[in-house]
Amino acid sequence: MALQFQIIPVTPFSQNCSLVWCDETMQGTLFDAGGDCPKLLAAVAKAGVNITKLVLTHGHLDHVGGVLELAQHFSVS
C-alpha cells in the first residue's frame, strides 16, 4: 500500500489542488478544491478514486471555490 498524489492547477490563479489517495483502497481526498470542478471531476474519474473527504488548508476563495459543488457531487461533508 502506498499513498499516491496528483497536483491539479485550478482557477485563473493556477492554485494547486491536490488529489491524494491510497492505491490499495482507492479512497481519496481533494485538498483545496478552488474551482474548475469539471477538471477536478475528470481527474478523479481518470485516477479511479472514490473521494471520501474534502480538506481546506485555509479559506481564500481560490482554495474553496469548488467545495460546495464537489461536496454535493461526492456526498461528503
URFEN-V767991 format. One record per residue. N is the residue number from 1. RES is the residue in one small letter. SS is DSSP state (H for helix, E for strand, - for the rest). OMEGA is omega as a letter, one per 30 degrees, with the letter a starting at -180 (NA if undefined). Layout:
{{N	RES	SS	OMEGA} {N	RES	SS	OMEGA}}
//
This chain:
{{1	m	-	l} {2	a	-	l} {3	l	E	l} {4	q	E	l} {5	f	E	l} {6	q	E	l} {7	i	E	a} {8	i	E	l} {9	p	E	a} {10	v	E	l} {11	t	-	l} {12	p	-	l} {13	f	-	a} {14	s	-	l} {15	q	E	a} {16	n	E	l} {17	c	E	a} {18	s	E	l} {19	l	E	a} {20	v	E	a} {21	w	E	l} {22	c	E	a} {23	d	-	l} {24	e	-	a} {25	t	-	a} {26	m	-	l} {27	q	E	a} {28	g	E	a} {29	t	E	l} {30	l	E	l} {31	f	E	l} {32	d	-	l} {33	a	-	a} {34	g	-	a} {35	g	-	a} {36	d	-	a} {37	c	H	l} {38	p	H	l} {39	k	H	l} {40	l	H	l} {41	l	H	l} {42	a	H	l} {43	a	H	l} {44	v	H	l} {45	a	H	a} {46	k	H	l} {47	a	H	a} {48	g	-	a} {49	v	-	l} {50	n	E	a} {51	i	E	l} {52	t	E	a} {53	k	E	l} {54	l	E	a} {55	v	E	l} {56	l	-	l} {57	t	-	l} {58	h	-	a} {59	g	-	l} {60	h	-	a} {61	l	H	a} {62	d	H	l} {63	h	H	a} {64	v	H	a} {65	g	-	a} {66	g	-	a} {67	v	H	a} {68	l	H	l} {69	e	H	a} {70	l	H	l} {71	a	H	l} {72	q	H	a} {73	h	H	a} {74	f	H	a} {75	s	-	l} {76	v	-	l} {77	s	-	NA}}
//
